[in-house]
C-alpha cells in the first residue's frame, strides 16, 4: 500500500520545513554558521522528500 510511502514523504517534508524555518531564524539573528547547518539539513530532507514522493506516486499508480 502506498500510504506508508506517502507518510514517509510527509515526514521528510515536515522535517525540511522545520529546518528551513530554523535556518531562517538563525540567519535573521546573524548566526550564519548555524543557519548554514540547518539549510544543509533542509536540503537533505527536501531531497529525501522528493525521492519518497516519487516512490509513493509510482506505487499509487501501480495500485490502480
mmJSON file of the N, C-alpha and C atoms, coordinates in Angstrom:
{"data_MODEL":{"atom_site":{
"group_PDB":["ATOM","ATOM","ATOM","ATOM","ATOM","ATOM","ATOM","ATOM","ATOM","ATOM","ATOM","ATOM","ATOM","ATOM","ATOM","ATOM","ATOM","ATOM","ATOM","ATOM","ATOM","ATOM","ATOM","ATOM","ATOM","ATOM","ATOM","ATOM","ATOM","ATOM","ATOM","ATOM","ATOM","ATOM","ATOM","ATOM","ATOM","ATOM","ATOM","ATOM","ATOM","ATOM","ATOM","ATOM","ATOM","ATOM","ATOM","ATOM","ATOM","ATOM","ATOM","ATOM","ATOM","ATOM","ATOM","ATOM","ATOM","ATOM","ATOM","ATOM","ATOM","ATOM","ATOM","ATOM","ATOM","ATOM","ATOM","ATOM","ATOM","ATOM","ATOM","ATOM","ATOM","ATOM","ATOM","ATOM","ATOM","ATOM","ATOM","ATOM","ATOM","ATOM","ATOM","ATOM","ATOM","ATOM","ATOM","ATOM","ATOM","ATOM","ATOM","ATOM","ATOM","ATOM","ATOM","ATOM","ATOM","ATOM","ATOM","ATOM","ATOM","ATOM","ATOM","ATOM","ATOM","ATOM","ATOM","ATOM","ATOM","ATOM","ATOM","ATOM","ATOM","ATOM","ATOM","ATOM","ATOM","ATOM","ATOM","ATOM","ATOM","ATOM","ATOM","ATOM","ATOM","ATOM","ATOM","ATOM","ATOM","ATOM","ATOM","ATOM","ATOM","ATOM","ATOM","ATOM","ATOM","ATOM","ATOM","ATOM","ATOM","ATOM","ATOM","ATOM","ATOM","ATOM","ATOM","ATOM","ATOM","ATOM","ATOM","ATOM","ATOM","ATOM","ATOM","ATOM","ATOM","ATOM","ATOM","ATOM","ATOM","ATOM","ATOM","ATOM","ATOM","ATOM","ATOM","ATOM","ATOM","ATOM","ATOM","ATOM","ATOM","ATOM","ATOM","ATOM","ATOM","ATOM","ATOM","ATOM","ATOM","ATOM","ATOM","ATOM","ATOM","ATOM","ATOM","ATOM","ATOM","ATOM","ATOM","ATOM"],
"id":[1,2,3,4,5,6,7,8,9,10,11,12,13,14,15,16,17,18,19,20,21,22,23,24,25,26,27,28,29,30,31,32,33,34,35,36,37,38,39,40,41,42,43,44,45,46,47,48,49,50,51,52,53,54,55,56,57,58,59,60,61,62,63,64,65,66,67,68,69,70,71,72,73,74,75,76,77,78,79,80,81,82,83,84,85,86,87,88,89,90,91,92,93,94,95,96,97,98,99,100,101,102,103,104,105,106,107,108,109,110,111,112,113,114,115,116,117,118,119,120,121,122,123,124,125,126,127,128,129,130,131,132,133,134,135,136,137,138,139,140,141,142,143,144,145,146,147,148,149,150,151,152,153,154,155,156,157,158,159,160,161,162,163,164,165,166,167,168,169,170,171,172,173,174,175,176,177,178,179,180,181,182,183,184,185,186,187,188,189,190,191,192],
"type_symbol":["N","C","C","N","C","C","N","C","C","N","C","C","N","C","C","N","C","C","N","C","C","N","C","C","N","C","C","N","C","C","N","C","C","N","C","C","N","C","C","N","C","C","N","C","C","N","C","C","N","C","C","N","C","C","N","C","C","N","C","C","N","C","C","N","C","C","N","C","C","N","C","C","N","C","C","N","C","C","N","C","C","N","C","C","N","C","C","N","C","C","N","C","C","N","C","C","N","C","C","N","C","C","N","C","C","N","C","C","N","C","C","N","C","C","N","C","C","N","C","C","N","C","C","N","C","C","N","C","C","N","C","C","N","C","C","N","C","C","N","C","C","N","C","C","N","C","C","N","C","C","N","C","C","N","C","C","N","C","C","N","C","C","N","C","C","N","C","C","N","C","C","N","C","C","N","C","C","N","C","C","N","C","C","N","C","C","N","C","C","N","C","C"],
"label_atom_id":["N","CA","C","N","CA","C","N","CA","C","N","CA","C","N","CA","C","N","CA","C","N","CA","C","N","CA","C","N","CA","C","N","CA","C","N","CA","C","N","CA","C","N","CA","C","N","CA","C","N","CA","C","N","CA","C","N","CA","C","N","CA","C","N","CA","C","N","CA","C","N","CA","C","N","CA","C","N","CA","C","N","CA","C","N","CA","C","N","CA","C","N","CA","C","N","CA","C","N","CA","C","N","CA","C","N","CA","C","N","CA","C","N","CA","C","N","CA","C","N","CA","C","N","CA","C","N","CA","C","N","CA","C","N","CA","C","N","CA","C","N","CA","C","N","CA","C","N","CA","C","N","CA","C","N","CA","C","N","CA","C","N","CA","C","N","CA","C","N","CA","C","N","CA","C","N","CA","C","N","CA","C","N","CA","C","N","CA","C","N","CA","C","N","CA","C","N","CA","C","N","CA","C","N","CA","C","N","CA","C","N","CA","C","N","CA","C","N","CA","C","N","CA","C"],
"label_alt_id":[null,null,null,null,null,null,null,null,null,null,null,null,null,null,null,null,null,null,null,null,null,null,null,null,null,null,null,null,null,null,null,null,null,null,null,null,null,null,null,null,null,null,null,null,null,null,null,null,null,null,null,null,null,null,null,null,null,null,null,null,null,null,null,null,null,null,null,null,null,null,null,null,null,null,null,null,null,null,null,null,null,null,null,null,null,null,null,null,null,null,null,null,null,null,null,null,null,null,null,null,null,null,null,null,null,null,null,null,null,null,null,null,null,null,null,null,null,null,null,null,null,null,null,null,null,null,null,null,null,null,null,null,null,null,null,null,null,null,null,null,null,null,null,null,null,null,null,null,null,null,null,null,null,null,null,null,null,null,null,null,null,null,null,null,null,null,null,null,null,null,null,null,null,null,null,null,null,null,null,null,null,null,null,null,null,null,null,null,null,null,null,null],
"label_comp_id":["UNK","UNK","UNK","UNK","UNK","UNK","UNK","UNK","UNK","UNK","UNK","UNK","UNK","UNK","UNK","UNK","UNK","UNK","UNK","UNK","UNK","UNK","UNK","UNK","UNK","UNK","UNK","UNK","UNK","UNK","UNK","UNK","UNK","UNK","UNK","UNK","UNK","UNK","UNK","UNK","UNK","UNK","UNK","UNK","UNK","UNK","UNK","UNK","UNK","UNK","UNK","UNK","UNK","UNK","UNK","UNK","UNK","UNK","UNK","UNK","UNK","UNK","UNK","UNK","UNK","UNK","UNK","UNK","UNK","UNK","UNK","UNK","UNK","UNK","UNK","UNK","UNK","UNK","UNK","UNK","UNK","UNK","UNK","UNK","UNK","UNK","UNK","UNK","UNK","UNK","UNK","UNK","UNK","UNK","UNK","UNK","UNK","UNK","UNK","UNK","UNK","UNK","UNK","UNK","UNK","UNK","UNK","UNK","UNK","UNK","UNK","UNK","UNK","UNK","UNK","UNK","UNK","UNK","UNK","UNK","UNK","UNK","UNK","UNK","UNK","UNK","UNK","UNK","UNK","UNK","UNK","UNK","UNK","UNK","UNK","UNK","UNK","UNK","UNK","UNK","UNK","UNK","UNK","UNK","UNK","UNK","UNK","UNK","UNK","UNK","UNK","UNK","UNK","UNK","UNK","UNK","UNK","UNK","UNK","UNK","UNK","UNK","UNK","UNK","UNK","UNK","UNK","UNK","UNK","UNK","UNK","UNK","UNK","UNK","UNK","UNK","UNK","UNK","UNK","UNK","UNK","UNK","UNK","UNK","UNK","UNK","UNK","UNK","UNK","UNK","UNK","UNK"],
"label_asym_id":["A","A","A","A","A","A","A","A","A","A","A","A","A","A","A","A","A","A","A","A","A","A","A","A","A","A","A","A","A","A","A","A","A","A","A","A","A","A","A","A","A","A","A","A","A","A","A","A","A","A","A","A","A","A","A","A","A","A","A","A","A","A","A","A","A","A","A","A","A","A","A","A","A","A","A","A","A","A","A","A","A","A","A","A","A","A","A","A","A","A","A","A","A","A","A","A","A","A","A","A","A","A","A","A","A","A","A","A","A","A","A","A","A","A","A","A","A","A","A","A","A","A","A","A","A","A","A","A","A","A","A","A","A","A","A","A","A","A","A","A","A","A","A","A","A","A","A","A","A","A","A","A","A","A","A","A","A","A","A","A","A","A","A","A","A","A","A","A","A","A","A","A","A","A","A","A","A","A","A","A","A","A","A","A","A","A","A","A","A","A","A","A"],
"label_entity_id":["1","1","1","1","1","1","1","1","1","1","1","1","1","1","1","1","1","1","1","1","1","1","1","1","1","1","1","1","1","1","1","1","1","1","1","1","1","1","1","1","1","1","1","1","1","1","1","1","1","1","1","1","1","1","1","1","1","1","1","1","1","1","1","1","1","1","1","1","1","1","1","1","1","1","1","1","1","1","1","1","1","1","1","1","1","1","1","1","1","1","1","1","1","1","1","1","1","1","1","1","1","1","1","1","1","1","1","1","1","1","1","1","1","1","1","1","1","1","1","1","1","1","1","1","1","1","1","1","1","1","1","1","1","1","1","1","1","1","1","1","1","1","1","1","1","1","1","1","1","1","1","1","1","1","1","1","1","1","1","1","1","1","1","1","1","1","1","1","1","1","1","1","1","1","1","1","1","1","1","1","1","1","1","1","1","1","1","1","1","1","1","1"],
"label_seq_id":[1,1,1,2,2,2,3,3,3,4,4,4,5,5,5,6,6,6,7,7,7,8,8,8,9,9,9,10,10,10,11,11,11,12,12,12,13,13,13,14,14,14,15,15,15,16,16,16,17,17,17,18,18,18,19,19,19,20,20,20,21,21,21,22,22,22,23,23,23,24,24,24,25,25,25,26,26,26,27,27,27,28,28,28,29,29,29,30,30,30,31,31,31,32,32,32,33,33,33,34,34,34,35,35,35,36,36,36,37,37,37,38,38,38,39,39,39,40,40,40,41,41,41,42,42,42,43,43,43,44,44,44,45,45,45,46,46,46,47,47,47,48,48,48,49,49,49,50,50,50,51,51,51,52,52,52,53,53,53,54,54,54,55,55,55,56,56,56,57,57,57,58,58,58,59,59,59,60,60,60,61,61,61,62,62,62,63,63,63,64,64,64],
"pdbx_PDB_ins_code":[null,null,null,null,null,null,null,null,null,null,null,null,null,null,null,null,null,null,null,null,null,null,null,null,null,null,null,null,null,null,null,null,null,null,null,null,null,null,null,null,null,null,null,null,null,null,null,null,null,null,null,null,null,null,null,null,null,null,null,null,null,null,null,null,null,null,null,null,null,null,null,null,null,null,null,null,null,null,null,null,null,null,null,null,null,null,null,null,null,null,null,null,null,null,null,null,null,null,null,null,null,null,null,null,null,null,null,null,null,null,null,null,null,null,null,null,null,null,null,null,null,null,null,null,null,null,null,null,null,null,null,null,null,null,null,null,null,null,null,null,null,null,null,null,null,null,null,null,null,null,null,null,null,null,null,null,null,null,null,null,null,null,null,null,null,null,null,null,null,null,null,null,null,null,null,null,null,null,null,null,null,null,null,null,null,null,null,null,null,null,null,null],
"Cartn_x":[0.846,0.0,0.894,0.546,1.349,1.199,0.262,0.048,1.327,2.063,3.3,4.316,4.412,5.34,4.93,3.625,3.135,3.436,3.268,3.567,5.051,5.905,7.345,7.686,7.09,7.324,6.873,5.724,5.201,6.137,6.687,7.621,8.842,9.383,10.551,10.197,9.022,8.595,8.493,7.924,7.803,9.174,10.083,11.434,12.158,11.962,12.577,12.033,10.726,10.123,10.645,10.761,11.269,12.713,13.521,14.912,14.995,14.139,14.108,13.762,12.745,12.36,13.488,14.135,15.236,16.402,16.69,17.76,17.43,16.207,15.802,15.927,15.518,15.629,17.088,17.945,19.362,19.998,19.693,20.225,19.733,18.465,17.896,18.572,19.099,19.794,21.286,21.721,23.133,23.987,23.368,24.095,24.18,25.063,25.103,25.672,26.601,27.122,26.015,25.246,24.123,23.055,22.824,21.866,22.259,23.539,24.017,23.84,24.088,23.922,22.472,21.535,20.124,19.68,20.286,19.991,20.419,21.578,22.058,21.119,20.69,19.747,18.433,17.964,16.724,16.861,17.989,18.222,18.218,18.864,18.894,17.497,16.709,15.338,14.492,14.719,13.979,14.276,15.549,15.919,15.239,15.241,14.593,13.085,12.503,11.062,10.73,11.56,11.325,11.374,12.391,12.507,11.344,10.969,9.854,8.546,8.38,7.169,7.101,8.242,8.268,7.909,8.471,8.177,6.702,6.159,4.741,3.86,4.21,3.421,3.463,4.646,4.774,3.958,4.014,3.252,1.755,1.351,-0.077,-0.55,0.281,-0.068,-0.206,0.655,0.632,-0.615,-1.128,-2.276,-3.603,-3.584,-4.834,-5.395],
"Cartn_y":[-1.18,0.0,1.246,2.224,3.435,4.388,4.101,5.002,5.19,4.119,4.21,5.106,4.999,5.829,7.298,7.549,8.927,9.492,8.665,9.099,9.428,8.583,8.842,10.16,10.393,11.652,12.835,12.707,13.796,14.108,13.089,13.295,14.07,13.689,14.394,15.837,16.051,17.428,18.261,17.682,18.399,18.702,17.733,17.957,19.034,19.024,20.059,21.429,21.523,22.811,23.303,22.405,22.778,23.295,22.6,23.028,24.358,24.557,25.842,26.986,26.769,27.81,28.106,27.067,27.25,27.966,27.605,28.286,29.763,30.064,31.459,32.239,31.626,32.288,32.59,31.604,31.795,32.85,32.814,33.835,35.218,35.297,36.569,37.13,36.245,36.658,36.877,36.681,36.859,35.654,34.537,33.312,32.468,32.889,32.299,30.883,30.578,29.207,28.211,28.544,27.672,27.67,28.805,28.891,28.002,27.999,27.138,25.667,25.328,23.937,23.495,24.342,23.998,24.063,24.932,24.981,23.68,23.177,21.9,20.77,20.764,19.753,19.84,21.057,21.251,20.696,20.949,20.447,18.921,18.305,16.844,16.275,16.879,16.402,16.634,17.734,18.005,16.943,16.563,15.508,14.192,13.85,12.613,12.668,13.839,14.003,13.823,14.371,14.251,12.782,12.071,10.656,9.842,10.102,9.371,9.693,10.934,11.317,10.597,10.51,9.793,8.323,7.719,6.312,6.123,6.995,6.904,7.057,7.986,8.2,6.956,6.399,5.198,4.045,3.852,2.758,3.01,4.266,4.606,4.284,4.559,4.263,2.758,1.973,0.516,-0.099,0.559,0.013,0.27,1.026,1.333,0.136],
"Cartn_z":[0.0,0.0,0.0,-0.796,-0.936,0.239,1.133,2.268,3.083,3.308,4.081,3.387,2.082,1.325,1.38,1.308,1.407,2.794,3.814,5.178,5.323,4.748,4.804,4.11,2.961,2.24,3.086,3.727,4.559,5.721,6.328,7.444,6.967,5.807,5.279,4.91,4.352,4.034,5.31,6.356,7.633,8.228,8.158,8.669,7.865,6.556,5.713,6.077,6.259,6.612,7.955,8.915,10.241,10.124,9.34,9.161,8.428,7.441,6.732,7.692,8.535,9.495,10.471,10.963,11.908,11.24,9.997,9.257,9.104,8.746,8.56,9.868,10.97,12.276,12.612,12.385,12.69,11.795,10.519,9.61,10.03,10.426,10.861,12.103,12.932,14.155,13.912,12.668,12.345,12.667,13.037,13.354,12.082,11.183,9.853,9.831,10.719,10.761,11.096,12.109,12.499,11.396,10.787,9.688,8.521,8.182,7.083,7.431,8.688,9.121,8.904,9.29,9.14,7.678,6.907,5.47,4.795,5.185,4.646,5.036,6.29,6.752,5.972,5.752,4.992,3.584,2.967,1.608,1.591,2.566,2.64,2.824,3.704,3.915,2.657,1.972,0.735,-0.313,-0.44,-1.381,-1.026,0.265,0.711,0.475,0.719,0.489,-0.978,-1.834,-3.269,-3.7,-3.246,-3.607,-3.044,-1.801,-1.191,-1.911,-2.353,-3.092,-4.431,-5.109,-6.392,-6.192,-5.152,-4.871,-4.546,-3.722,-3.356,-4.586,-5.446,-6.664,-7.551,-7.717,-8.549,-7.985,-6.674,-6.061,-6.16,-6.053,-6.2,-7.608,-8.581,-9.974,-10.197,-9.555,-9.708,-9.054,-8.037,-7.302,-8.007,-9.047,-9.755,-10.435],
"occupancy":[1.0,1.0,1.0,1.0,1.0,1.0,1.0,1.0,1.0,1.0,1.0,1.0,1.0,1.0,1.0,1.0,1.0,1.0,1.0,1.0,1.0,1.0,1.0,1.0,1.0,1.0,1.0,1.0,1.0,1.0,1.0,1.0,1.0,1.0,1.0,1.0,1.0,1.0,1.0,1.0,1.0,1.0,1.0,1.0,1.0,1.0,1.0,1.0,1.0,1.0,1.0,1.0,1.0,1.0,1.0,1.0,1.0,1.0,1.0,1.0,1.0,1.0,1.0,1.0,1.0,1.0,1.0,1.0,1.0,1.0,1.0,1.0,1.0,1.0,1.0,1.0,1.0,1.0,1.0,1.0,1.0,1.0,1.0,1.0,1.0,1.0,1.0,1.0,1.0,1.0,1.0,1.0,1.0,1.0,1.0,1.0,1.0,1.0,1.0,1.0,1.0,1.0,1.0,1.0,1.0,1.0,1.0,1.0,1.0,1.0,1.0,1.0,1.0,1.0,1.0,1.0,1.0,1.0,1.0,1.0,1.0,1.0,1.0,1.0,1.0,1.0,1.0,1.0,1.0,1.0,1.0,1.0,1.0,1.0,1.0,1.0,1.0,1.0,1.0,1.0,1.0,1.0,1.0,1.0,1.0,1.0,1.0,1.0,1.0,1.0,1.0,1.0,1.0,1.0,1.0,1.0,1.0,1.0,1.0,1.0,1.0,1.0,1.0,1.0,1.0,1.0,1.0,1.0,1.0,1.0,1.0,1.0,1.0,1.0,1.0,1.0,1.0,1.0,1.0,1.0,1.0,1.0,1.0,1.0,1.0,1.0,1.0,1.0,1.0,1.0,1.0,1.0],
"B_iso_or_equiv":[0.0,0.0,0.0,0.0,0.0,0.0,0.0,0.0,0.0,0.0,0.0,0.0,0.0,0.0,0.0,0.0,0.0,0.0,0.0,0.0,0.0,0.0,0.0,0.0,0.0,0.0,0.0,0.0,0.0,0.0,0.0,0.0,0.0,0.0,0.0,0.0,0.0,0.0,0.0,0.0,0.0,0.0,0.0,0.0,0.0,0.0,0.0,0.0,0.0,0.0,0.0,0.0,0.0,0.0,0.0,0.0,0.0,0.0,0.0,0.0,0.0,0.0,0.0,0.0,0.0,0.0,0.0,0.0,0.0,0.0,0.0,0.0,0.0,0.0,0.0,0.0,0.0,0.0,0.0,0.0,0.0,0.0,0.0,0.0,0.0,0.0,0.0,0.0,0.0,0.0,0.0,0.0,0.0,0.0,0.0,0.0,0.0,0.0,0.0,0.0,0.0,0.0,0.0,0.0,0.0,0.0,0.0,0.0,0.0,0.0,0.0,0.0,0.0,0.0,0.0,0.0,0.0,0.0,0.0,0.0,0.0,0.0,0.0,0.0,0.0,0.0,0.0,0.0,0.0,0.0,0.0,0.0,0.0,0.0,0.0,0.0,0.0,0.0,0.0,0.0,0.0,0.0,0.0,0.0,0.0,0.0,0.0,0.0,0.0,0.0,0.0,0.0,0.0,0.0,0.0,0.0,0.0,0.0,0.0,0.0,0.0,0.0,0.0,0.0,0.0,0.0,0.0,0.0,0.0,0.0,0.0,0.0,0.0,0.0,0.0,0.0,0.0,0.0,0.0,0.0,0.0,0.0,0.0,0.0,0.0,0.0,0.0,0.0,0.0,0.0,0.0,0.0],
"pdbx_formal_charge":[null,null,null,null,null,null,null,null,null,null,null,null,null,null,null,null,null,null,null,null,null,null,null,null,null,null,null,null,null,null,null,null,null,null,null,null,null,null,null,null,null,null,null,null,null,null,null,null,null,null,null,null,null,null,null,null,null,null,null,null,null,null,null,null,null,null,null,null,null,null,null,null,null,null,null,null,null,null,null,null,null,null,null,null,null,null,null,null,null,null,null,null,null,null,null,null,null,null,null,null,null,null,null,null,null,null,null,null,null,null,null,null,null,null,null,null,null,null,null,null,null,null,null,null,null,null,null,null,null,null,null,null,null,null,null,null,null,null,null,null,null,null,null,null,null,null,null,null,null,null,null,null,null,null,null,null,null,null,null,null,null,null,null,null,null,null,null,null,null,null,null,null,null,null,null,null,null,null,null,null,null,null,null,null,null,null,null,null,null,null,null,null],
"auth_seq_id":[1,1,1,2,2,2,3,3,3,4,4,4,5,5,5,6,6,6,7,7,7,8,8,8,9,9,9,10,10,10,11,11,11,12,12,12,13,13,13,14,14,14,15,15,15,16,16,16,17,17,17,18,18,18,19,19,19,20,20,20,21,21,21,22,22,22,23,23,23,24,24,24,25,25,25,26,26,26,27,27,27,28,28,28,29,29,29,30,30,30,31,31,31,32,32,32,33,33,33,34,34,34,35,35,35,36,36,36,37,37,37,38,38,38,39,39,39,40,40,40,41,41,41,42,42,42,43,43,43,44,44,44,45,45,45,46,46,46,47,47,47,48,48,48,49,49,49,50,50,50,51,51,51,52,52,52,53,53,53,54,54,54,55,55,55,56,56,56,57,57,57,58,58,58,59,59,59,60,60,60,61,61,61,62,62,62,63,63,63,64,64,64],
"auth_comp_id":["UNK","UNK","UNK","UNK","UNK","UNK","UNK","UNK","UNK","UNK","UNK","UNK","UNK","UNK","UNK","UNK","UNK","UNK","UNK","UNK","UNK","UNK","UNK","UNK","UNK","UNK","UNK","UNK","UNK","UNK","UNK","UNK","UNK","UNK","UNK","UNK","UNK","UNK","UNK","UNK","UNK","UNK","UNK","UNK","UNK","UNK","UNK","UNK","UNK","UNK","UNK","UNK","UNK","UNK","UNK","UNK","UNK","UNK","UNK","UNK","UNK","UNK","UNK","UNK","UNK","UNK","UNK","UNK","UNK","UNK","UNK","UNK","UNK","UNK","UNK","UNK","UNK","UNK","UNK","UNK","UNK","UNK","UNK","UNK","UNK","UNK","UNK","UNK","UNK","UNK","UNK","UNK","UNK","UNK","UNK","UNK","UNK","UNK","UNK","UNK","UNK","UNK","UNK","UNK","UNK","UNK","UNK","UNK","UNK","UNK","UNK","UNK","UNK","UNK","UNK","UNK","UNK","UNK","UNK","UNK","UNK","UNK","UNK","UNK","UNK","UNK","UNK","UNK","UNK","UNK","UNK","UNK","UNK","UNK","UNK","UNK","UNK","UNK","UNK","UNK","UNK","UNK","UNK","UNK","UNK","UNK","UNK","UNK","UNK","UNK","UNK","UNK","UNK","UNK","UNK","UNK","UNK","UNK","UNK","UNK","UNK","UNK","UNK","UNK","UNK","UNK","UNK","UNK","UNK","UNK","UNK","UNK","UNK","UNK","UNK","UNK","UNK","UNK","UNK","UNK","UNK","UNK","UNK","UNK","UNK","UNK","UNK","UNK","UNK","UNK","UNK","UNK"],
"auth_asym_id":["A","A","A","A","A","A","A","A","A","A","A","A","A","A","A","A","A","A","A","A","A","A","A","A","A","A","A","A","A","A","A","A","A","A","A","A","A","A","A","A","A","A","A","A","A","A","A","A","A","A","A","A","A","A","A","A","A","A","A","A","A","A","A","A","A","A","A","A","A","A","A","A","A","A","A","A","A","A","A","A","A","A","A","A","A","A","A","A","A","A","A","A","A","A","A","A","A","A","A","A","A","A","A","A","A","A","A","A","A","A","A","A","A","A","A","A","A","A","A","A","A","A","A","A","A","A","A","A","A","A","A","A","A","A","A","A","A","A","A","A","A","A","A","A","A","A","A","A","A","A","A","A","A","A","A","A","A","A","A","A","A","A","A","A","A","A","A","A","A","A","A","A","A","A","A","A","A","A","A","A","A","A","A","A","A","A","A","A","A","A","A","A"],
"auth_atom_id":["N","CA","C","N","CA","C","N","CA","C","N","CA","C","N","CA","C","N","CA","C","N","CA","C","N","CA","C","N","CA","C","N","CA","C","N","CA","C","N","CA","C","N","CA","C","N","CA","C","N","CA","C","N","CA","C","N","CA","C","N","CA","C","N","CA","C","N","CA","C","N","CA","C","N","CA","C","N","CA","C","N","CA","C","N","CA","C","N","CA","C","N","CA","C","N","CA","C","N","CA","C","N","CA","C","N","CA","C","N","CA","C","N","CA","C","N","CA","C","N","CA","C","N","CA","C","N","CA","C","N","CA","C","N","CA","C","N","CA","C","N","CA","C","N","CA","C","N","CA","C","N","CA","C","N","CA","C","N","CA","C","N","CA","C","N","CA","C","N","CA","C","N","CA","C","N","CA","C","N","CA","C","N","CA","C","N","CA","C","N","CA","C","N","CA","C","N","CA","C","N","CA","C","N","CA","C","N","CA","C","N","CA","C","N","CA","C","N","CA","C","N","CA","C"],
"pdbx_PDB_model_num":[1,1,1,1,1,1,1,1,1,1,1,1,1,1,1,1,1,1,1,1,1,1,1,1,1,1,1,1,1,1,1,1,1,1,1,1,1,1,1,1,1,1,1,1,1,1,1,1,1,1,1,1,1,1,1,1,1,1,1,1,1,1,1,1,1,1,1,1,1,1,1,1,1,1,1,1,1,1,1,1,1,1,1,1,1,1,1,1,1,1,1,1,1,1,1,1,1,1,1,1,1,1,1,1,1,1,1,1,1,1,1,1,1,1,1,1,1,1,1,1,1,1,1,1,1,1,1,1,1,1,1,1,1,1,1,1,1,1,1,1,1,1,1,1,1,1,1,1,1,1,1,1,1,1,1,1,1,1,1,1,1,1,1,1,1,1,1,1,1,1,1,1,1,1,1,1,1,1,1,1,1,1,1,1,1,1,1,1,1,1,1,1]
}}}
